[in-house]
Amino acid sequence: MCTLAASDLSRFIGRYRLNQATRELAGRVQDCRMTAISDNRECALHLTAADTNLTGPWLDNAGSYELQAPELVGGVLQWTRQPDGLVDLALGPESQRGISIEPWAPLAGPPGAGLPDAIVFSPRGFAANVPSDFAAGGVIRVVLRNKRSDLVEQRVVRVDRGGNVQIAVP
């Protein structure tokens, strides 16, 4: 009886962690948008790593992203990570065990920004990416997966051209 209860509880913990990581990613996207508006400059959520082994051991979670802003360094525009802007699922915290970011469709970013695989917000709060970055349905999708689940369990963070963020269950 205890074994059945423990395995059932394990599934709920994995789902809780998936929902928590998804809310954190969606919150970071919204923070990035609000930073672009309040600072009156572009802000980017740069997707830096995905889990390339989605069928591997559930403890081998992976994926990372960071918030970046443009800065002029010696007259050259460079994107720099913001303080506390890095989130790496492989490093923790413990609450992210078993959660990974699936590989995403390649993103070109905004024209001339030189920042691929990023969602960039303009000072007006709109997603400044090129139109081809927005897949069917007119959104950029970032998918998180619960690797602990026996079934494929995912959550999707969707960003439209207006900068609106949604969480969906596929």
Backbone hydrogen bonds, N-H to C=O, Kabsch-Sander energy under -0.5 kcal/mol:
donor,donor_aa,acceptor,acceptor_aa,energy
5,A,1,M,-2.1
6,A,2,C,-2.7
7,S,3,T,-2.3
8,D,4,L,-2.1
9,L,5,A,-2.5
10,S,6,A,-2.3
11,R,7,S,-1.5
12,F,8,D,-1.6
13,I,9,L,-2.3
14,G,10,S,-2.2
15,R,11,R,-2.1
16,Y,12,F,-2.5
17,R,13,I,-2.6
18,L,14,G,-2.3
19,N,15,R,-2.6
20,Q,16,Y,-2.5
21,A,17,R,-2.7
22,T,18,L,-2.2
23,R,19,N,-2.4
24,E,20,Q,-2.2
25,L,21,A,-2.3
26,A,22,T,-2.7
27,G,23,R,-2.4
28,R,24,E,-2.4
29,V,25,L,-2.3
30,Q,26,A,-2.2
31,D,27,G,-2.7
32,C,28,R,-2.5
33,R,29,V,-2.2
34,M,30,Q,-2.6
35,T,31,D,-2.5
36,A,32,C,-2.2
37,I,33,R,-2.0
38,S,34,M,-3.0
39,D,35,T,-2.7
40,N,36,A,-0.7
41,R,36,A,-1.3
43,C,121,F,-1.6
44,A,68,Q,-3.1
45,L,119,I,-2.5
46,H,44,A,-0.7
46,H,66,E,-3.1
47,L,45,L,-0.6
47,L,117,D,-2.7
48,T,46,H,-0.7
48,T,64,S,-1.9
49,A,64,S,-1.7
51,D,101,I,-3.2
52,T,50,A,-0.8
56,G,53,N,-1.6
60,D,57,P,-1.7
61,N,59,L,-1.7
64,S,49,A,-2.0
65,Y,87,V,-2.2
66,E,46,H,-2.1
67,L,85,G,-1.3
68,Q,44,A,-2.9
69,A,80,T,-2.2
71,E,78,Q,-2.7
73,V,71,E,-0.7
73,V,76,V,-3.0
74,G,72,L,-0.5
76,V,73,V,-1.3
78,Q,71,E,-2.9
80,T,69,A,-2.6
80,T,78,Q,-0.5
82,Q,67,L,-2.7
85,G,82,Q,-2.1
87,V,65,Y,-2.9
89,L,63,G,-2.8
89,L,87,V,-0.5
90,A,63,G,-0.5
91,L,88,D,-1.2
92,G,88,D,-0.8
96,Q,93,P,-2.4
97,R,94,E,-1.8
99,I,96,Q,-1.9
100,S,145,R,-2.2
101,I,62,A,-2.2
102,E,100,S,-0.6
102,E,143,V,-2.9
113,A,110,P,-1.8
117,D,107,L,-2.6
119,I,45,L,-2.3
120,V,118,A,-0.7
121,F,43,C,-3.3
122,S,126,F,-2.9
125,G,122,S,-2.4
127,A,161,R,-1.9
128,A,120,V,-3.6
128,A,126,F,-0.6
130,V,109,G,-1.6
133,D,130,V,-2.0
134,F,131,P,-1.5
135,A,133,D,-0.9
135,A,139,V,-1.9
138,G,135,A,-2.3
139,V,135,A,-0.6
140,I,159,V,-2.7
142,V,157,V,-2.1
144,L,155,R,-2.9
145,R,100,S,-2.8
146,N,153,E,-2.7
147,K,98,G,-3.2
147,K,145,R,-0.9
148,R,98,G,-0.6
149,S,146,N,-0.8
153,E,146,N,-0.5
153,E,151,L,-0.7
154,Q,152,V,-0.5
155,R,144,L,-2.0
156,V,168,A,-3.0
157,V,142,V,-2.9
158,R,156,V,-0.6
158,R,166,Q,-3.0
159,V,140,I,-2.1
160,D,164,N,-1.9
161,R,138,G,-0.6
163,G,160,D,-2.1
166,Q,158,R,-2.4
168,A,156,V,-2.8
